[in-house]
Amino acid sequence: MNKKKSIIQTIANKPFDFVLYLVFAIAIITLYNLYFSINVDDANWDQFSAEHHCKLQKDYYGTQKSSWKCDDGNLYYRWMHQR
């Protein structure tokens, strides 16, 4: 119980520091989630693209390969598969 009072008193004395730590923790958690939510199929793109009948999409001018449209309803961008 004494630790809880100490924590509450520290938060009351330094609210800006507490908010800063909270924002930092949320940012770290968000970056962690983004890093591990990358498409699992990136490592085997050739197999994935064949299974999902992915078709190459061109940019507005028709000169650059811009993305892949797959039958799973998602659009995959080429930079994700250039590893």
C-alpha positions in Angstrom: 0.0 0.0 0.0 2.9 2.3 0.7 4.3 1.8 -2.8 0.9 2.9 -4.3 0.9 6.1 -2.3 4.5 6.8 -3.4 3.5 6.3 -7.1 0.4 8.4 -6.8 2.4 11.2 -5.1 5.1 11.0 -7.8 2.5 11.3 -10.5 0.9 14.3 -8.7 4.2 16.0 -8.3 5.4 15.5 -11.9 2.4 15.1 -14.1 4.2 16.2 -17.2 6.9 13.5 -16.7 4.2 10.9 -16.3 2.4 12.0 -19.5 5.7 11.9 -21.3 6.5 8.4 -20.1 3.0 7.3 -21.1 3.3 8.7 -24.6 6.7 7.0 -24.9 5.3 3.7 -23.8 2.4 4.0 -26.2 4.8 4.8 -29.1 7.0 1.8 -28.3 3.9 -0.5 -28.2 2.6 0.9 -31.4 6.0 0.4 -33.2 6.2 -3.1 -31.8 2.8 -3.9 -33.2 3.6 -2.4 -36.6 6.8 -4.3 -36.8 5.2 -7.7 -36.1 2.0 -7.1 -38.1 3.9 -7.1 -41.4 2.4 -9.6 -43.8 3.7 -13.1 -43.0 3.7 -14.0 -46.7 6.4 -11.5 -47.6 9.1 -14.2 -47.3 7.4 -16.4 -49.9 5.9 -13.8 -52.2 6.2 -16.0 -55.4 4.1 -18.8 -53.8 1.7 -16.3 -52.3 1.2 -14.4 -55.5 0.5 -17.6 -57.4 -2.0 -18.9 -54.9 -3.9 -15.6 -54.8 -3.7 -14.8 -58.5 -2.0 -11.5 -58.0 -1.9 -9.2 -61.1 0.6 -6.5 -61.6 -0.8 -3.0 -61.6 0.8 -0.1 -63.4 1.0 3.5 -62.3 -1.0 6.4 -63.8 1.3 6.6 -66.9 1.5 2.9 -67.4 5.3 2.8 -67.2 6.1 1.7 -63.6 5.1 -1.4 -61.7 3.3 0.2 -58.8 1.5 -2.6 -56.9 -0.1 -6.1 -57.0 -3.8 -6.6 -56.9 -4.7 -10.0 -55.4 -7.9 -12.0 -55.2 -7.9 -11.8 -51.4 -9.1 -8.2 -51.8 -5.8 -6.6 -50.8 -3.4 -4.4 -52.7 0.3 -5.2 -52.1 3.0 -2.6 -52.9 6.2 -3.6 -54.7 8.6 -2.2 -52.1 7.3 -4.8 -49.6 8.6 -7.6 -51.8 12.0 -6.4 -52.8 14.0 -8.1 -50.1 
